[in-house]
Amino acid sequence: MKIVVTVKLVPDPNAEKRIDTSTKRLVRTGVETVLNPYDEYALEAALQLKEKAGGDTTVTVFAMAPESLKETLRKALAMGADDAVLLSDPALEGSDVWATSYAMSHALKKIGFDLLIVGGLSDDGSTGATPGALAEYLQTPLVTNVRKADAEGNSLKLERETDTGYQTVAAPLPCAITTALTFGEPRYASLKGIMGAKKKTIAPLTVGDLGLDREVGVSGSKTALLAANPPAARGKGQVVEAADGATGAKAIFDFLKERKLV
Ligand SMILES: Cc1cc2nc3c(=O)[nH]c(=O)nc-3n(C[C@H](O)[C@H](O)[C@H](O)COP(=O)(O)OP(=O)(O)OC[C@H]3O[C@@H](n4cnc5c(N)ncnc54)[C@H](O)[C@@H]3O)c2cc1C
């Protein structure tokens, strides 16, 4: 089984996010780039499946990002992915979700996969729209929020987390899934893994390799970001000093009641 995992390279989630007011884009310089946290769970799912399926199962990680961020992908290789593919091209700059997913889908078609595992959400763009858009462009079934997966012949048996429990779903291969954070904590890269990752391949792809039949980048995008604003500053909180628990609870109840929240 050939498993491909999409891994977005994002600014360190712990660093303060800044928007360049002229381009309205996230400032990525001066901030460490890391693997998108959700995608580490997606990779963990792929590695678990590979361990269970054994045989000739392989795990390839795929990213669309500037070439300068290539080395960030080594962490995924150190965790256990077999190889990586990086799609980079100045023509992709300014691509919205529509254009990004279009370019990514062509790259994924070229790489080929039996199972595509996509993280549920990026830490920077956070639209959560990429998995659905990829499935549409690739014309593949998509099962979201998967917490457990088992290969059974030419199909997958999946458990999908819902608000009220979980569903058991079957999907034929090839298909795409997104993973729930309950799939399992991403593993740490071992020293052996880190050393081995240095020799693994990160294959380059450019727009010219994809045979696209329409534009990407700004002119191939259907949306435009009009403004990006920080959340409004919070008003001063109300401090209630209560003599005991019961008085405190009453004060909270009255506060909520006044606002028709209880
Ligand atoms: C008008 C406009 C212009 C933009 N210009 C730029 C730009 O110049 N540069 C830029 O970096 N972004 C740009 N963006 C943002 C970019 O379009 C999104 O980051 C991208 O479409 C993915 O959306 P998302 O981040 O919301 O991912 P989500 O949909 O939240 O991500 C879900 C999952 O999809 C996968 N995924 C998403 N993106 C990638 C990727 N690139 N590689 C691998 N896997 C991925 C990951 O597995 C991720 O967990 C622009 C957006 C708009 C609206």
The ligand as a Gaussian input file, in Angstrom:
#p B3LYP/6-31G(d) Opt

LIG

0 1
 C       -5.845000      35.343000      -1.458000
 C       -4.950000      34.382000      -0.722000
 C       -3.583000      34.378000      -0.995000
 C       -2.716000      33.506000      -0.311000
 N       -1.377000      33.516000      -0.573000
 C       -0.546000      32.680000       0.093000
 C        0.872000      32.682000      -0.132000
 O        1.382000      33.445000      -0.944000
 N        1.642000      31.812000       0.576000
 C        1.094000      30.943000       1.478000
 O        1.847000      30.172000       2.090000
 N       -0.232000      30.892000       1.699000
 C       -1.045000      31.746000       1.039000
 N       -2.387000      31.715000       1.283000
 C       -2.903000      30.704000       2.200000
 C       -3.083000      29.386000       1.448000
 O       -4.008000      29.501000       0.413000
 C       -3.553000      28.330000       2.445000
 O       -2.604000      28.212000       3.477000
 C       -3.717000      26.984000       1.779000
 O       -4.725000      27.047000       0.801000
 C       -4.103000      25.907000       2.745000
 O       -5.191000      26.329000       3.494000
 P       -5.140000      26.265000       5.052000
 O       -3.824000      26.796000       5.508000
 O       -6.377000      26.866000       5.580000
 O       -5.104000      24.687000       5.333000
 P       -6.227000      23.747000       5.969000
 O       -7.277000      23.477000       4.972000
 O       -6.631000      24.212000       7.319000
 O       -5.264000      22.483000       6.122000
 C       -5.754000      21.157000       6.271000
 C       -4.640000      20.205000       5.896000
 O       -4.317000      20.342000       4.512000
 C       -2.936000      20.039000       4.311000
 N       -2.269000      21.185000       3.691000
 C       -2.726000      22.450000       3.559000
 N       -1.820000      23.210000       2.906000
 C       -0.760000      22.399000       2.633000
 C        0.500000      22.589000       1.998000
 N        0.866000      23.782000       1.477000
 N        1.351000      21.529000       1.895000
 C        1.000000      20.310000       2.394000
 N       -0.175000      20.074000       3.008000
 C       -1.040000      21.108000       3.133000
 C       -2.346000      19.747000       5.683000
 O       -2.315000      18.351000       5.879000
 C       -3.334000      20.437000       6.628000
 O       -3.365000      19.856000       7.930000
 C       -3.264000      32.601000       0.636000
 C       -4.634000      32.595000       0.899000
 C       -5.463000      33.493000       0.241000
 C       -6.948000      33.484000       0.553000

